[in-house]
Amino acid sequence: MKLGKYTEEELKVELEKLEKTSKKIIETSGYSKDARKILILEELIREQLKNENINHAASKIR
């Protein structure tokens, strides 16, 4: 997935969906290997949102 294709808002919406999904998995199946992977993915996306400027203007090499 290239971040340049998605706006910050779109990534936030997808992160919210991922968070809801992981909560449902943990509620139904418990804290499993798969749930752990999803939680790690959530954290990576959160860090990316905080540390990256995903603006198209900022991503171009000048």
Summary of the structure (lengths in Angstrom):
residues: 62
radius of gyration: 14.1
end to end distance: 22.9
largest distance: 49.8
contacts: 135
relative contact order: 0.17
helix: 77%
strand: 0%
